[in-house]
């Protein structure tokens, strides 16, 4: 039996020396995993150089991973995107070039810690390898990677690089064993490049655990996730900078929905700047009959936190407590719902059905409600539906084809205007309305459909992990997908939805049936007319 331990840790902003004594080797089939919410520090100090900023953040990693005693298990620490640079580099190419590293290729004997390379462009790779070796830990960390390319018109040699968001893995002896270049993004920026193709990447610990690597918004895209799933990878690590939006793409709700749909284990690290909408870390596991999770939504910018739980075989699994601090501000970015069709969902104590369609994509909501409200004028539940190309403002090229529908608690504003991107404090009525039955069904063109749910209770961003997801194939590219909560649970709902993103494009229409060759037909007609003319002349 393998045992995976996920523990909670906290890293203050101070420096201690990492242990250098060789620890006792890890026992077999035992691992401890820590996912981190991390905010780069030092960027508000204008007197620090780039090297000093990176070193200050490396000190935080040393603290979080320090070995305090005998090690009887593999320890794995996961750092998110931009843990060393902040998200400023997404929009500032000169800064990104300064911070980017020369990474190279991984291998069994690649030990950056012992490299003679010096300078800022080698600093992170070298020091992360040394921290792994000194503290006897696996590190999964995202760095900016630069790779030389041909200069374009007007460029000079120092700027002729592609820049990638690259996740690197160093093992507990400091060896560089894996790397994955982020393939997908919703940002559509011009600073960080997209690789030519996705490279499904895994690494395996000495204790026998194999993890698939995903970064950023990969959970919303087919590849490389589907390739890893087809290879029977069942444990995933994702480390990104997830920008929360309401109602359908709040980080922890996406994490939960992804494991519900794929029946896997997921550990999610995230860049942490809650006031700007970057937050949400957690560990998620599915098993027959339910789901287990431990997550933290809010936090404090600056420094790092790590979170986890203890897992063993299914017979000893226990329901885990959600960890959160509701006193901290959790911001959300505005979502673009302008293309969604919206249909009113009125309160109803008896079972009722509402249907909404966007072009050919339709969903049906069946429900009943109870409420303690005497004045229901603030209540504004809507069934939202969209089936089409996802785009971002100012960019003509669509990101992917999307099919999303769901029940959403919206806010009613001035002149009865409805806002379905409203935050939870703007839809406080959800705490006074309960759904005694709730079922959502849609006709999707893929079977890769995820539930996206959010509790309607105040200050709780966790998902409603009580539903049953069912998929039935009707024909090629036609699936009936339903998500249903057992009757009588009386749940409070902010979002109850189904979504499929990066849906395969529909096949091209069949070619028109072959008709007669008009050129040949024309020639035949001319010959026939000439024959008729000749016959007519003889008759005359």
Order of alpha helices (4+ residues) and beta strands (2+ residues): beta-beta-beta-alpha-beta-alpha-alpha-beta-beta-beta-beta-beta-alpha-beta-alpha-beta-beta-beta-beta-beta-beta-beta-beta-beta-beta-beta-beta-beta-beta-beta-beta-beta-alpha
